[in-house]
Amino acid sequence: MAVIAWFVLVPLTMAVYATNLPSGPLGSASPAGYGLAYRDVAFRTADEVRLSAWYVPPRNGAVVMLLPGAGSTRTAVLGQAAVLARHGYGTLLLDTRGHGRSGGHAMDFGWRGGRDITAVVSYLTRQPGVLPGKIAALGESMGGEQAIAALGSDPRIRAVVAAGVTGMQGADHGWLPRGIDGALTRGLEWVMYTAAGSLSGAPRPVPLRDAITVGYRPVLIIAGGGVPDEPTAARWFQAASPSVRVWVVPHAGHTAALATQPGAWDEPATSFLAAALNPAAAAAVSSTRPGAAPTAGHAVMTGPSAVRAGRPALP
């Protein structure tokens, strides 16, 4: 009975929790606290969910949508917005559906993210000062997974930076170990994800490795070196396409790269975006095969860029 409870009740409980979370408060922080001029904006998805966000206009013609993780609101990505703004990037900080001040029902495996992201991109394409082909996404955890999945359906997204991504469904977990441990985990996940789909009615997104290969647009995955699964998952996703880079940040926890290395986060992220949103540079990124595996103890980039100690060398 204990085994049955473990394999049924535990994943069912997790599925119920993920599909029935109440929206958390937005809090008092805002871009103004970082010296950023912004405005509150709202727009609707194709299924008539009202989404709420902050919009910081660009100075360089490029804009990055910022997607927080499960259970978080747009305030969780204010630090990233401040860094990007220093380099001229506009940002749209989103409360995904069921979070913060956005309407709709939360699904904390992120399966409805495609509808939200499509609405964001459509909004951004209508804004003055946003140039064609200059829209990217930066997501944390669930938000990063949603951003990668959206590559498979929206060609207007030219690049993605994704932190702390390990997958949204069983099809994304080919990085799990083989043997009994991996088999047990896959069994638990099958029950959990099947129940979550039935409870929420949300369609399963395209597997992340499949989305990555659509158009081979540049992707930077930032993995916390202090979370064993993250580098493993990141390299498994990287194997799907030469357009994927991986930056492993030593000792960083889940989505804690900016907090762990605030001085080092700036250059990899902004240099990647600068290259990716330049069509010629993006083509060069997509045509280069991944490089060597990272060296333990250093914050390094694997993929098209060279690897050196301390900080990644970017084109």
C-alpha positions as CSV (number, residue, x, y, z in Angstrom):
1,M,0.0,0.0,0.0
2,A,2.8,2.4,0.8
3,V,4.3,1.9,-2.7
4,I,0.9,2.5,-4.3
5,A,0.5,5.7,-2.2
6,W,3.9,6.9,-3.3
7,F,3.3,6.3,-7.0
8,V,-0.3,7.6,-7.1
9,L,-1.0,9.9,-4.2
10,V,2.2,11.9,-4.3
11,P,2.1,12.8,-8.1
12,L,-1.6,13.4,-7.9
13,T,-1.1,15.8,-5.0
14,M,1.6,17.6,-7.0
15,A,-0.7,17.8,-10.0
16,V,-3.5,19.3,-7.9
17,Y,-1.2,21.8,-6.4
18,A,0.3,22.9,-9.7
19,T,-3.2,23.5,-11.2
20,N,-4.9,25.2,-8.3
21,L,-2.5,27.8,-7.0
22,P,-4.0,31.2,-6.1
23,S,-2.4,34.2,-7.6
24,G,0.2,35.9,-5.3
25,P,0.3,39.6,-4.6
26,L,2.4,41.8,-6.9
27,G,4.1,43.7,-4.0
28,S,5.4,47.2,-3.9
29,A,8.6,47.0,-6.0
30,S,8.5,48.5,-9.5
31,P,10.9,49.6,-12.2
32,A,10.9,53.1,-10.7
33,G,12.9,51.8,-7.8
34,Y,15.6,50.9,-10.4
35,G,15.5,54.4,-12.0
36,L,13.6,53.1,-15.0
37,A,10.8,55.0,-16.8
38,Y,8.0,52.6,-17.5
39,R,4.2,52.3,-17.9
40,D,1.6,49.8,-16.8
41,V,0.1,48.0,-19.7
42,A,-2.5,45.4,-20.3
43,F,-3.6,43.3,-23.3
44,R,-5.6,40.2,-24.0
45,T,-4.7,36.8,-25.2
46,A,-6.5,34.9,-28.0
47,D,-8.6,33.1,-25.3
48,E,-9.6,36.5,-23.8
49,V,-7.4,36.4,-20.7
50,R,-6.3,39.9,-19.6
51,L,-2.6,40.1,-19.0
52,S,-0.8,42.8,-17.0
53,A,2.8,44.0,-17.4
54,W,5.3,46.8,-17.1
55,Y,6.7,48.1,-20.3
56,V,10.1,49.9,-20.5
57,P,10.6,51.3,-24.0
58,P,13.9,50.6,-25.8
59,R,16.6,53.0,-26.8
60,N,18.3,50.6,-29.2
61,G,15.2,49.3,-31.1
62,A,15.3,45.9,-29.4
63,V,13.0,44.6,-26.7
64,V,13.1,41.6,-24.4
65,M,10.1,40.1,-22.7
66,L,10.8,38.9,-19.2
67,L,9.0,35.9,-17.9
68,P,9.1,34.9,-14.2
69,G,9.0,31.4,-12.8
70,A,6.1,29.5,-11.4
71,G,4.4,31.2,-8.5
72,S,6.4,34.4,-9.1
73,T,5.3,37.8,-10.5
74,R,7.1,40.4,-12.7
75,T,8.9,41.8,-9.7
76,A,11.1,38.7,-9.7
77,V,12.8,39.9,-13.0
78,L,13.3,43.5,-12.1
79,G,17.1,43.0,-11.7
80,Q,17.3,41.6,-15.2
81,A,15.3,44.5,-16.5
82,A,17.7,47.0,-14.9
83,V,20.8,45.3,-16.5
84,L,19.2,45.2,-19.9
85,A,18.1,48.8,-19.7
86,R,21.7,49.9,-19.1
87,H,22.5,48.5,-22.6
88,G,19.5,50.2,-24.3
89,Y,17.1,47.2,-24.4
90,G,13.5,47.7,-23.8
91,T,11.7,45.2,-21.6
92,L,8.2,43.9,-20.9
93,L,7.9,42.4,-17.5
94,L,4.9,40.0,-17.5
95,D,2.6,38.6,-14.9
96,T,1.8,35.3,-16.6
97,R,-1.8,34.2,-16.4
98,G,-3.0,33.4,-12.9
99,H,-0.1,35.4,-11.4
100,G,0.1,38.9,-10.0
101,R,-2.4,41.2,-11.6
102,S,-3.1,39.0,-14.6
103,G,-6.3,37.2,-15.0
104,G,-6.9,33.5,-15.9
105,H,-6.0,30.3,-14.1
106,A,-2.5,29.5,-13.2
107,M,-1.0,26.3,-14.5
108,D,2.4,26.1,-12.9
109,F,3.9,23.6,-15.4
110,G,3.6,26.5,-17.8
111,W,1.5,24.7,-20.5
112,R,-0.6,27.8,-21.3
113,G,2.5,30.0,-21.8
114,G,2.3,29.9,-25.6
115,R,-0.9,31.9,-25.6
116,D,0.5,34.5,-23.2
117,I,3.7,34.9,-25.2
118,T,2.0,35.2,-28.5
119,A,-0.1,38.1,-27.0
120,V,3.1,39.7,-25.7
121,V,4.8,39.6,-29.0
122,S,1.8,41.0,-30.8
123,Y,1.7,43.9,-28.4
124,L,5.4,44.6,-28.8
125,T,5.3,44.6,-32.6
126,R,2.8,47.5,-32.4
127,Q,5.0,49.7,-30.1
128,P,6.9,52.6,-31.6
129,G,10.6,52.3,-31.5
130,V,10.6,48.5,-31.7
131,L,12.4,47.4,-34.9
132,P,11.4,44.4,-36.9
133,G,13.3,41.2,-35.9
134,K,14.4,42.7,-32.6
135,I,12.2,40.8,-30.1
136,A,13.7,38.3,-27.7
137,A,12.6,36.5,-24.5
138,L,14.3,36.0,-21.2
139,G,12.7,33.6,-18.8
140,E,13.4,32.2,-15.3
141,S,12.6,28.5,-14.6
142,M,9.0,28.0,-15.9
143,G,9.3,31.3,-17.8
144,G,12.4,30.1,-19.5
145,E,10.8,26.8,-20.5
146,Q,7.8,28.7,-21.9
147,A,10.1,31.0,-23.9
148,I,11.9,28.0,-25.5
149,A,8.6,26.3,-26.3
150,A,7.3,29.5,-27.9
151,L,10.2,29.3,-30.4
152,G,8.4,26.4,-32.0
153,S,5.3,28.4,-32.8
154,D,6.3,32.1,-33.1
155,P,9.0,33.0,-35.6
156,R,8.9,36.6,-34.4
157,I,10.9,35.6,-31.3
158,R,14.5,35.9,-32.5
159,A,16.4,34.6,-29.4
160,V,15.8,33.2,-26.0
161,V,17.8,33.4,-22.7
162,A,16.5,30.7,-20.3
163,A,17.7,30.2,-16.7
164,G,17.1,27.2,-14.6
165,V,15.3,25.1,-17.3
166,T,14.8,21.4,-16.8
167,G,11.6,20.7,-18.7
168,M,7.8,21.0,-18.7
169,Q,6.8,17.4,-19.3
170,G,8.2,13.9,-19.5
171,A,9.3,14.4,-23.1
172,D,11.7,17.0,-21.9
173,H,13.4,14.7,-19.4
174,G,15.6,12.6,-21.6
175,W,18.4,13.8,-19.4
176,L,17.2,11.7,-16.5
177,P,19.5,8.8,-15.5
178,R,18.9,5.3,-17.0
179,G,18.3,2.4,-14.7
180,I,15.8,2.0,-11.8
181,D,16.1,5.6,-10.5
182,G,15.2,7.1,-13.9
183,A,12.4,4.6,-14.5
184,L,10.8,5.4,-11.1
185,T,11.0,9.1,-11.8
186,R,9.5,8.7,-15.2
187,G,6.6,6.7,-13.7
188,L,5.9,9.3,-11.1
189,E,6.0,12.1,-13.8
190,W,3.7,10.2,-16.1
191,V,1.0,10.1,-13.4
192,M,1.6,13.7,-12.4
193,Y,1.6,15.2,-15.9
194,T,-1.4,13.1,-17.0
195,A,-3.4,14.2,-14.0
196,A,-2.4,17.9,-14.5
197,G,-3.5,17.8,-18.1
198,S,-6.9,16.3,-17.1
199,L,-7.4,18.7,-14.2
200,S,-6.4,21.9,-16.1
201,G,-7.5,21.1,-19.7
202,A,-4.3,22.7,-20.8
203,P,-2.7,21.3,-24.0
204,R,0.8,19.9,-23.7
205,P,3.3,22.2,-25.3
206,V,5.8,21.0,-27.9
207,P,8.8,19.3,-26.4
208,L,11.6,21.8,-25.8
209,R,14.1,20.0,-28.0
210,D,11.7,20.0,-30.9
211,A,11.0,23.7,-30.4
212,I,14.7,24.5,-30.3
213,T,15.2,22.9,-33.8
214,V,12.5,25.1,-35.4
215,G,14.4,27.7,-37.2
216,Y,17.6,27.1,-35.2
217,R,17.3,30.5,-33.5
218,P,19.9,31.3,-30.8
219,V,19.3,30.1,-27.3
220,L,21.4,30.7,-24.2
221,I,20.7,28.4,-21.3
222,I,22.0,29.6,-17.9
223,A,22.4,26.7,-15.4
224,G,23.0,26.9,-11.7
225,G,26.2,25.0,-10.9
226,G,24.8,24.4,-7.4
227,V,21.8,22.5,-8.8
228,P,23.1,19.1,-10.2
229,D,20.2,18.6,-12.6
230,E,20.5,21.9,-14.3
231,P,23.8,21.5,-16.1
232,T,22.8,18.0,-17.1
233,A,19.5,19.1,-18.5
234,A,21.1,22.1,-20.2
235,R,23.6,20.0,-22.1
236,W,20.9,17.5,-23.2
237,F,18.9,20.4,-24.6
238,Q,22.1,21.8,-26.2
239,A,22.7,18.5,-28.0
240,A,19.5,19.2,-30.1
241,S,20.9,22.1,-31.9
242,P,24.2,24.0,-32.6
243,S,22.3,27.2,-32.0
244,V,22.2,26.5,-28.2
245,R,24.8,27.8,-25.8
246,V,25.1,26.8,-22.2
247,W,26.5,28.9,-19.4
248,V,27.1,27.1,-16.1
249,V,27.5,29.5,-13.2
250,P,29.5,27.8,-10.4
251,H,27.8,27.5,-7.0
252,A,24.6,29.3,-8.2
253,G,21.3,28.1,-7.0
254,H,18.1,27.8,-9.1
255,T,17.7,31.0,-11.2
256,A,20.3,32.7,-8.9
257,A,23.0,33.5,-11.5
258,L,22.4,37.2,-11.3
259,A,22.4,37.2,-7.5
260,T,25.5,35.0,-7.4
261,Q,27.6,36.8,-10.0
262,P,26.0,40.2,-10.5
263,G,29.1,41.6,-12.1
264,A,29.6,38.6,-14.5
265,W,25.9,38.2,-15.6
266,D,25.9,41.4,-17.6
267,E,28.4,40.6,-20.3
268,P,27.3,37.1,-21.3
269,A,23.6,38.0,-21.5
270,T,23.9,41.3,-23.3
271,S,26.6,40.1,-25.6
272,F,24.5,37.1,-26.6
273,L,21.5,39.3,-27.3
274,A,23.5,41.8,-29.3
275,A,24.8,39.0,-31.5
276,A,21.5,37.1,-31.7
277,L,19.4,40.1,-32.7
278,N,21.8,41.0,-35.4
279,P,20.7,38.8,-38.3
280,A,24.3,38.3,-39.7
281,A,25.6,37.4,-36.2
282,A,22.6,35.1,-35.5
283,A,23.2,33.2,-38.8
284,A,26.8,32.7,-37.7
285,V,25.7,31.4,-34.3
286,S,23.3,28.9,-35.9
287,S,25.9,27.6,-38.4
288,T,28.5,26.8,-35.7
289,R,28.6,23.4,-33.9
290,P,28.8,23.1,-30.1
291,G,32.3,23.2,-28.5
292,A,33.8,21.4,-25.7
293,A,32.2,20.6,-22.3
294,P,32.7,23.2,-19.5
295,T,35.5,23.0,-17.1
296,A,34.6,22.5,-13.5
297,G,35.0,25.5,-11.2
298,H,34.6,28.2,-13.9
299,A,31.7,30.2,-15.2
300,V,32.0,29.1,-18.8
301,M,30.0,29.1,-22.0
302,T,29.8,26.0,-24.2
303,G,28.6,26.3,-27.8
304,P,29.8,28.6,-30.5
305,S,31.9,30.8,-28.2
306,A,35.4,30.1,-26.9
307,V,35.8,28.9,-23.3
308,R,38.1,30.6,-20.9
309,A,38.4,30.7,-17.2
310,G,36.3,33.1,-15.1
311,R,34.0,34.6,-17.8
312,P,32.8,33.4,-21.2
313,A,34.2,34.8,-24.3
314,L,31.4,35.9,-26.6
315,P,31.5,37.0,-30.3
